[in-house]
Structure formats: C-alpha cells, structure tokens
Amino acid sequence: MLETKIIESRAHKMIAVYEYKNKDVRGDYVLLFNHGFVGNKITPHRMAVNLSRKILDMGITTVRFDCVGAGDSEGDYEYMTINGEVEDTLNVVEVLKKDFNMKKFFMMGYSMGGAIAALSAAEVNPDALILWSPVSNPFWNFYRLIGNEKFMKGINGSDVDVDGDMVSRKFFEDIIKIDPVKKIKNFENPVRIIHGSNDNDILPINSIAYESVLKDVKVKFIDEADHCYSSAKFQSQLIEETSKFIVELLK
C-alpha cells in the first residue's frame, strides 16, 4: 500500500511516500531513506523503490521523501545544503513519531544521503543505520567529484552548474565545516554499510572511514560495482545484501 504525505520543513512542503504491505503492519518497523546529491526519493535505477518492494513482506514500512528543493518538493536548488537536509530529515522523524507506533526505527541513506543519515542518526539514535556508498568527508569528496575549477568557484561564493544541476554557494559554505564520521563515532547501535568496489565517484575508502570509528559495524563490498550500481546484477546484489542486513536487524 502507498500513502503520500506532505511534511513541512524550512517553510516549504516536502513530498513523502509511505509504503507498507497492509494496515495491520503499518508503522511497526519503519525504515527512513535519504536520497543523494541532487537526487530524489526514487534514486538511480529505482533502487530505493525496489528495496521497498523487496522488504514489504518483512513487515517493514518504508518512508522515502524529497528534501526541500529536490524531486517533487517545494523550493529550488539553493535549499540543497547538508545542514538543510539534516533539518528536513529531523522534521520527517518528528512526523513519523506522531504517525506511527514504532517498535523499531531504522535510518538509511545513499551517497550524500548516507552522510545526511549519519548526521541525523547522531541526533535521533535510531535502532540501526544502513548506508549505501556513503560520503564520509564532504569537503574532500565534492572537491574530487566537482573538480577544482567549479569547486573553487563555489567556495568563493558563486552558484555552480554541475552537469546541468545548479548547486548553491550555500552548499559549499556548509561542507567546509561538516564531519559525519566525527559526529557518528559514538553511535552504539548497529551500522551496516554496502559499497561498490569500483566506485570512482565516492571511493570505497569512505565506508572504511565509517568502519574505523563505529562499534557495531559491518561493511559489504559489491565486487566491481560502480557508484550507481549500473547493471541489473549489481542492483540485485545490493538489494539482496541490504535485505539480509534488515533480516538480521529485525531479530
């Protein structure tokens, strides 16, 4: 079953989707998903959607939403900052507490959404955290991803066109100060991480950075997979390994 939900954040309306097998299990076990950089609640290749459909039979309610300025939500590119998306996530969590009587609550994020989920989890303390190909050090990763010329333009106070998506100067102001690994290092609940071994956008060392500071952590590398898991084989492995983690976390 699908529900759409409008959630207020930063004086704008965000679009969220709740998905669950039936009303009897609605909101018992909830997984909240954060999308990536200039992304949306669907993700490349509908990976977040496909995961949701895969785990419905486990009694999981999935929650996917577009941050302010992303996807179907109100706002534009200037709202895409890491601190802003953390604020959006925390506002969603407050709504979920009112909408559901949760037995367990999991947080999850892909790419930059992994950093958002980690930063938010440090505030919320969910029962577990799942990360797909997460960003650990935003400054270094986005310098490498965007390239010196455009990155320095952003750092120096200009909006930047990144492959057809505008990125605000406010985004660059944010990433100078943010350290998700430091923020999450005292998190004691389970963390499960999956990363493509051939990810040349967000290098696998990012997941190792999280692994190095966390107490209850497991990392699974998908052999030869890139950042977007750009084959049916890689996507199948990603969904299957994530499902195994969730089965473990439900015990």
C-alpha positions as CSV (number, residue, x, y, z in Angstrom):
1,M,0.0,0.0,0.0
2,L,1.1,3.5,-0.8
3,E,0.4,6.8,1.0
4,T,1.6,10.2,0.1
5,K,2.3,12.7,2.9
6,I,3.1,16.4,2.9
7,I,5.6,17.4,5.5
8,E,6.6,20.9,6.4
9,S,10.3,21.9,6.6
10,R,12.1,25.2,6.3
11,A,8.8,26.9,5.4
12,H,8.2,24.6,2.4
13,K,6.2,21.5,1.7
14,M,8.1,18.2,1.2
15,I,6.6,15.2,-0.5
16,A,7.0,11.8,1.3
17,V,5.8,8.3,0.4
18,Y,4.9,5.7,3.0
19,E,4.8,2.1,1.7
20,Y,3.7,-1.0,3.6
21,K,2.2,-4.4,3.0
22,N,-1.1,-3.8,4.8
23,K,-2.7,-1.7,7.6
24,D,-2.0,-4.4,10.2
25,V,1.8,-3.8,10.0
26,R,1.7,-0.1,9.1
27,G,4.3,1.8,11.1
28,D,5.5,-1.2,13.3
29,Y,9.0,-1.4,11.8
30,V,10.0,1.8,9.9
31,L,12.9,2.5,7.5
32,L,13.5,6.1,6.6
33,F,15.5,6.7,3.4
34,N,17.7,9.7,2.5
35,H,18.4,10.4,-1.2
36,G,21.8,11.6,-2.5
37,F,23.3,14.8,-4.0
38,V,20.9,16.5,-6.5
39,G,18.9,13.3,-6.1
40,N,15.3,12.3,-5.2
41,K,13.3,9.7,-3.3
42,I,13.4,7.2,-6.3
43,T,17.2,7.1,-6.7
44,P,19.0,5.9,-9.9
45,H,17.5,2.7,-11.4
46,R,14.6,3.0,-8.8
47,M,16.9,1.3,-6.3
48,A,15.1,2.7,-3.3
49,V,11.8,1.8,-4.7
50,N,12.9,-1.8,-5.5
51,L,14.3,-2.2,-2.0
52,S,11.0,-1.0,-0.6
53,R,9.1,-3.6,-2.6
54,K,11.5,-6.3,-1.6
55,I,11.2,-5.8,2.1
56,L,7.4,-5.3,2.4
57,D,6.9,-8.9,3.3
58,M,9.1,-8.5,6.3
59,G,6.6,-6.1,7.8
60,I,8.7,-3.0,7.1
61,T,7.1,0.4,6.4
62,T,9.4,2.4,4.2
63,V,9.5,6.2,4.1
64,R,11.1,8.0,1.2
65,F,10.9,11.7,0.8
66,D,12.3,14.5,-1.4
67,C,14.2,17.1,0.6
68,V,13.3,20.8,0.2
69,G,14.4,21.8,-3.3
70,A,14.6,18.2,-4.6
71,G,12.2,16.0,-6.5
72,D,8.5,16.9,-6.1
73,S,9.1,19.0,-3.0
74,E,8.8,22.8,-2.9
75,G,11.9,25.0,-3.1
76,D,14.8,25.2,-5.5
77,Y,18.5,24.4,-5.7
78,E,19.6,27.0,-3.1
79,Y,17.9,24.8,-0.4
80,M,20.2,21.9,-1.2
81,T,22.7,22.0,1.7
82,I,23.8,19.3,4.0
83,N,22.6,21.1,7.2
84,G,19.3,21.9,5.5
85,E,18.7,18.3,4.5
86,V,19.6,17.2,8.1
87,E,16.9,19.6,9.3
88,D,14.5,18.2,6.7
89,T,15.2,14.7,8.0
90,L,14.7,15.6,11.6
91,N,11.4,17.2,10.8
92,V,10.3,14.0,9.0
93,V,11.3,11.9,12.1
94,E,9.1,14.1,14.3
95,V,6.2,13.4,12.0
96,L,6.8,9.7,12.0
97,K,6.8,9.7,15.8
98,K,3.3,11.1,15.6
99,D,2.0,8.9,12.7
100,F,3.4,5.6,13.8
101,N,3.7,3.5,17.0
102,M,7.2,2.2,16.0
103,K,8.6,-1.0,17.5
104,K,11.9,-0.4,15.7
105,F,13.1,2.6,13.6
106,F,15.9,2.3,11.0
107,M,17.6,5.2,9.1
108,M,19.2,4.7,5.7
109,G,21.0,6.8,3.1
110,Y,22.6,6.6,-0.3
111,S,25.7,8.6,-1.3
112,M,25.4,12.1,0.2
113,G,22.2,10.8,1.8
114,G,24.5,8.4,3.8
115,A,26.2,11.5,5.3
116,I,22.8,13.1,6.0
117,A,21.5,9.8,7.6
118,A,24.7,9.6,9.7
119,L,24.5,13.2,10.9
120,S,20.8,12.8,11.7
121,A,21.2,9.4,13.4
122,A,23.6,11.1,15.8
123,E,20.7,13.2,16.9
124,V,17.9,10.7,16.7
125,N,19.6,7.5,17.8
126,P,17.7,5.0,15.6
127,D,17.7,1.3,16.3
128,A,20.1,0.8,13.3
129,L,21.7,2.7,10.4
130,I,22.2,1.4,6.9
131,L,24.4,3.2,4.4
132,W,24.8,2.7,0.7
133,S,28.0,4.1,-0.8
134,P,28.2,6.9,1.8
135,V,30.1,10.2,1.7
136,S,32.3,10.4,4.8
137,N,34.2,13.7,4.2
138,P,32.0,16.1,2.2
139,F,34.8,18.6,1.5
140,W,37.2,16.2,0.0
141,N,34.6,14.1,-1.9
142,F,32.9,17.0,-3.5
143,Y,36.2,18.7,-4.4
144,R,37.2,15.5,-6.2
145,L,33.7,15.0,-7.7
146,I,33.1,18.5,-8.9
147,G,36.6,19.4,-9.9
148,N,39.0,22.2,-8.9
149,E,37.6,25.0,-11.1
150,K,34.0,24.7,-10.2
151,F,34.6,23.7,-6.6
152,M,36.8,26.8,-6.0
153,K,34.1,29.0,-7.7
154,G,31.6,27.6,-5.2
155,I,33.9,28.1,-2.3
156,N,34.5,31.7,-3.4
157,G,30.8,32.5,-3.2
158,S,29.2,31.6,-6.6
159,D,26.5,29.2,-7.6
160,V,27.8,26.4,-9.8
161,D,26.4,24.4,-12.7
162,V,27.3,20.7,-12.0
163,D,26.3,18.6,-15.0
164,G,23.2,20.6,-15.5
165,D,22.2,20.9,-11.9
166,M,22.7,24.2,-10.1
167,V,24.5,24.0,-6.8
168,S,24.2,26.9,-4.4
169,R,27.2,28.7,-2.8
170,K,25.4,27.9,0.5
171,F,26.2,24.2,-0.2
172,F,29.9,25.0,-0.4
173,E,29.7,27.1,2.8
174,D,28.3,24.0,4.6
175,I,30.8,21.4,3.6
176,I,33.8,23.2,4.9
177,K,32.6,22.5,8.5
178,I,30.8,19.2,8.4
179,D,32.3,15.9,9.6
180,P,29.8,13.0,9.6
181,V,32.3,10.4,10.8
182,K,33.2,12.5,13.8
183,K,29.5,13.2,14.5
184,I,28.5,9.5,14.4
185,K,31.6,8.0,16.2
186,N,29.7,7.5,19.5
187,F,26.7,5.8,17.9
188,E,26.4,2.3,19.5
189,N,23.6,0.7,17.6
190,P,24.2,-1.5,14.5
191,V,25.5,0.1,11.3
192,R,25.5,-1.8,8.1
193,I,27.3,-0.5,5.0
194,I,27.3,-1.5,1.4
195,H,29.7,0.0,-1.2
196,G,30.7,-0.8,-4.8
197,S,34.3,-1.9,-5.0
198,N,34.8,0.1,-8.3
199,D,33.0,3.2,-7.1
200,N,35.1,6.0,-8.7
201,D,32.7,8.8,-7.6
202,I,32.6,8.2,-3.8
203,L,35.6,5.9,-3.2
204,P,35.2,2.8,-1.1
205,I,37.6,4.4,1.5
206,N,34.6,6.4,2.6
207,S,33.0,3.3,4.0
208,I,36.2,2.3,5.6
209,A,36.3,5.7,7.3
210,Y,33.0,4.9,9.0
211,E,34.0,1.4,9.8
212,S,37.1,2.7,11.6
213,V,35.2,4.6,14.3
214,L,32.0,2.6,14.8
215,K,31.5,-0.2,17.4
216,D,28.9,-2.5,15.8
217,V,29.6,-2.2,12.1
218,K,29.7,-4.5,9.1
219,V,30.8,-3.5,5.6
220,K,29.9,-5.4,2.4
221,F,31.6,-4.6,-0.9
222,I,29.8,-5.4,-4.1
223,D,32.6,-6.7,-6.4
224,E,33.1,-4.4,-9.5
225,A,30.0,-2.3,-8.8
226,D,30.2,1.5,-9.5
227,H,28.5,4.3,-7.6
228,C,25.1,3.9,-9.3
229,Y,25.2,0.1,-9.4
230,S,24.8,0.4,-13.2
231,S,23.9,-3.2,-14.0
232,A,21.0,-5.4,-13.1
233,K,23.5,-7.8,-11.4
234,F,24.9,-5.1,-9.2
235,Q,21.4,-3.8,-8.3
236,S,20.2,-7.3,-7.4
237,Q,23.2,-7.9,-5.2
238,L,22.7,-4.5,-3.5
239,I,19.1,-5.2,-2.7
240,E,19.8,-8.8,-1.6
241,E,22.6,-7.8,0.7
242,T,20.5,-5.0,2.2
243,S,17.6,-7.4,2.8
244,K,20.0,-9.7,4.6
245,F,21.1,-6.9,6.8
246,I,17.5,-6.0,7.6
247,V,16.6,-9.6,8.5
248,E,19.5,-9.5,10.9
249,L,18.4,-6.2,12.4
250,L,14.8,-7.3,13.0
251,K,15.9,-10.1,15.3
